[in-house]
Amino acid sequence: MQLIIFEMKKLFLNKKTLIITMIFIMLPFLINILEEHNKINKYGNAKELYDYCLPFEGSINPEIAAKSKIKTEQYFSNLNSAEYKKATSDTEMYFYIDYNNAASANQRFIAGNKTEDEKNPYSLEKTKRLVERLRSEGKEDSYEYKKQVKHFQFLTNINEPSYYYVEGWEGLLGFLSSGNFVFLSIIFLLVVSPIFSREYASGFDSIILSTKNGRKAVVSAKLVSAVVYAVSTVMIFNLAQLLSYTLVYGIYGFDKPLNSIYMYNLTFLDISIIRYYILQLLIQIIGAIVAVLAICFISSKNKSPLTAFFISFLILYYPGILGMFKGSVKWIRLIVDISIDSVLRANGMFVRYNTLNVLGFPVLAVYIIIPVIVLAGIVAIVFTYNGFINRDVVE
């Protein structure tokens, strides 16, 4: 226990760790506050917007949707017209743009759009048509039929997207699905990648390796400290960004359906926004733990902290490179989906219905990705132990 406390102090209280962690948590925190504050100032404050939008919340009203579309088109075609701006208040204009987006999301959910792939639809109507076509062709036993039937069931069991004022949560979840991976991965790479390799560089490894029991204790202490650091960093980072958005927008809309946010209007999750926030936080914690375990394994194999950094960088960022080709090659898409990147971002598993073929049956991707990533973390632990314990004293 004393060794674990020692390693945690060495990691957490290191000046470099404190500076890196502080910079990469506070930087997006401040940027988000400034950007969102400037954005909302164009239309008023959050309380004014919420009060104005509140009477219109609920199911999409076709008349208001039609009016909002016209008003939005007029607004963007008269951006430089001072006369037009005087005729419509900023708060009212915000509402029309926001309502038009919600109406578009509702339409996309029900009927889709022209770019929708007929063979892999996401809308209610086109999914229903595909199920009927596959049934008429006698393909009830095919994977594709089972997949689309399950998809159609999800779509019919969830309420169609409605209009709610969720501006702050939309911005927060949008940031956490992209920016959090970049900032957290940089933190982990800079802080954790030298965790073993710096011992080799300093020569301290010869003392550690002189006794077999010492080796096990040191590996355990380093892995525990890295995992505790990862969990605490993810939680602080998420809470800091939550604070940055709530300072600007308040908590309005936290209890509204997840699919009222445009990015998630095709989701199969029938839960509130706040429940999804907690869910994605838990998944990101899992991703962070596996990320630092993978980095620890790489660090235990390399004497050079710089080499450990670059190899770990490739492991975390390869999905971004391969992702450019995943649309055309199925196995590449599988590799990209089942990755630390995918779990740290979390949203890709939930923005729309996504399944993997398991012995001819459609299984939601999240039920495959999480266990595989957890297994990868366990493998990293075993390899780190075996590699370090069996390491030669003189190398």
Secondary structure, DSSP 8 states (H G I E B T S, - for coil): -HHHHHHHHHHHS-HHHHHHHHHHHHHHHHHHHHHHHHHHHTT--HHHHHHHHGGG-BS--HHHHHHHHHHHHHHHHSTT-HHHHHHS-HHHHHHHHHHHHHHHHHHHHHH--TT--TTS--SHHHHHHHHHHHHHTT-TTSHHHHHHHHHHHHHHHS----B---HHHHHHHHHHTTHHHHHHHHHHHHHHTTTTHHHHHHTTHHHHTTSHHHHHHHHHHHHHHHHHHHHHHHHHHHHHHHHHHHHHHTTTTTTSBGGGSGGGTB-S---BHHHHHHHHHHHHHHHHHHHHHHHHHHHHT-S-HHHHHHHHHHHHHHHHHHGGGTTT-HHHHHHHHSSHHHHHH-GGGTSB--EEEETTEEEEHHHHHHHHHHHHHHHHHHHHHHHHHT--S--
